[in-house]
Amino acid sequence: MTYSAPARAGTRRTRATVLAALVVVGTTLIGVLGWQSTTSSFSTATSPVDFFRGEHSGALGEADGVVPDGVTVFDDVPAVGNLEPALLGALRRAATDAADDGVELYVNSGWRSPAYQEHLLEEAVAEYGSEEEAARWVAGPETSAHVSGDAVDIGPADATAWLSEHGADYGLCQIYLNEPWHYELRPDAALEGCPPMYADPSQDPRMQQ
């Protein structure tokens, strides 16, 4: 009986130490996995605008092209209404036919003001650590097809899958391999098919101007 109490106390201290160590290791692993999930989200699930939207948008709002949740190509918000008319018309024709297949085309981003585009670029640089890496996802306001109203980001996954199969019939083409959500109008695609895609925006000659 003389030594049983200290022995039990020692055992409790050992277990507490082991549990503390496991907590530290578990927390570290969660942090690493969370970082990996964040850095892979662009290529697997969502557009850069979805990723950054609402994080630090400050005074930016719908007038700058920020898109509320649930907006379709038929809604009258600046991000949709300020798209080039030919692109918007093609999107609405495609959306009408997609609805017959049970697919709805939602707009994650469309037209953007230069201020909004600059904000997204700054966020991308902060996230990726360099302008070169950020350029693979977000163009500057001087060259962005979103600022000119010539590009739209479509979701969700079933919508982009539908456009991947049928978009060329309406002149709607995916432009970048790493952005399955990003579509622009290529009127000749109905007859000739969509042109080859760039690996990412940094490979697009228009972005080098």
N, C-alpha and C positions, 0 to 999 in steps of 0.2 A: 504493500500500500504506500510505502514511502516514496516510490519512484513512479507510480502510475500517473499521478496528476501532471508532473512535468512532462512525461512522455506524451500524454494527450495534448498538452499545450504545444509541444514541439510539432506534433503532427498537424495541428490546426494551423500553425504558422507556415509549415511547408505547403499545405494545401492552398493557403491564402496567397503565398508567393507564386505558386504554379498558376492559379487562377488569374492573378494580376498579369503574369507574363502572357497568358493566352489572350487576355483582353487586348493587350498592346499589339500582339501579332494580328489578331482579328481586325482591329481598327486599321492597321497599316494595310492589310490586304483589301479591305473595303475601299480605302482611299485610292489604292492603285487601280482596282477594278473600276471604280467610279470615273477616274481620269481616263482610262482606256475607253470606257463607254462613251464619254463626252467627245473624245477626239475622233471616234468612229461614227458619231451620229450623223454627220453630214453625208457620208457615203452610203448609209444604210437606211435611214428612216425619214429624214426631213431636210428641208432647205435651210440655207444659212439664215434667211429671214425668220423662219420658225424658231431656229435655235436662239437667235439674239432678240427677237421681238419682245418688247416689254421689259427687258433687263434694265436698261438705263436710257430710255427713250426721251426723258426730259419733257420738253414742250412739244415734241413731235406728236402728230395725231393723224386722223383720217385725211386731212387736207394735204398732208405730205405723202400719202400713199400707204400709211399704216392700215392693215386690213383687220377688221373685227373677225371674230370667229364665225364660221358658217356662211361666208360670202361665196356666192356662185357667180358664174360668168354672166348671169342675167341681172345681178343686183346693181343698183345705181349708187356706187361709191366712187370717189376719185380714182382709186387704184384700178378700177375696172373701166369707168367712163372715160378716163384719159388715155386709154390704150389707142393705138392707131386703129381707125375705123375698119380697115381691111382685116386686121388681126382679130379684132373683137367680133366681126361678122363671122369669120371662120370658126372661132371658138364657140359661138352660139349655135351655129349649124351643127358642129360636132357634138355639142352638149345635148342638143335635141335628139340626135340619133343615139347617143350613148344612153340616154334615159330609156329608150326602147329596150336596151339590154340590161336595164336595172342599175346603171352606173351614173353617178352624179359627179360633175366636174366642179370642184371647189377651187377658189383662187386663194393661194397662200400669199402671193405677192404679184403685183402687176406694175402699173406705172408707179414711179417713186420720184419725189422731189430730189434735187441735188443735195439738199441738206440731209435728207434721210439716207441717201446712198453713201454720203460721206460718213455718217454715223455708223452705218453697217460696216464700212471698210475699217474704221477705227476699232470697232469691236472685234473684227476678225484679226487685225494686227495684234491686239492685246491677247486674244485667245491663242493664236498660233506663234506669236513671238517674233514675226518678221513680216515685212511687206511682201517678200517673195512668196512665202507660203500662203499668206492671206489672198494673194492674187489668184490662187487656184480656185477660190470660191467666190470672191467678191471683187467686182470691178470698181474703178474710181468713177466719180460722177461725170467726168469728161467723156468717158467711153462707154458707160453702161447702157445696154439696150433697154433696161428698165426705165432709165431716166428719159429716154426718147420715146417711150411707150411702145417699143417693138418687142417686148418679151413679157412672158407671164410664167409664174410658177404654179403648177397645178398639183392637186392632191385629192384624195389620199392614194394609196398604192393601187387600188383597183382602177382608179381614173388614169393614172400614168400608164398602167398596163394596157388599158383600152386604147389610149392615144398611141402607145408604141406600136400597136397592131394596125390601127385605123387612121392615125393622124395624117399620114401623107395624103390620104384621099381628100383632105380639106386644106392641104398645104401647110399643115402644122408639123414641125419637125423638132425632134430633140437635137440640141446643138452640141452638148458636151457629154462625154461618156460618164463623167463623175456627177452629173446633175440630171437624173432621170425625170425631174420635175420641171425643168426649164425648157419652154417651147417658144419658138419664133415662127413667123410666117415665111414660107418659101413657096411662092405661087406655082412654080414649075414642078413641085413634088408630086402633084396628082398624075402627071404624065411621065416624069423621069425618076421619081422616087426622091427621097431625102438625100442631101449630100452627105459625104462622110463626116463623122463627128470629130471634133477636136477632143483631145484627152481631157482638157480642162480649160477654163477661160484664159489662162496664161499662155496657151498655145494659139489663141485666136488672134490673127493679125489686126483685127479691129481694136483689140485692147492695147496695141503697141503705139497707137497714134498719140 
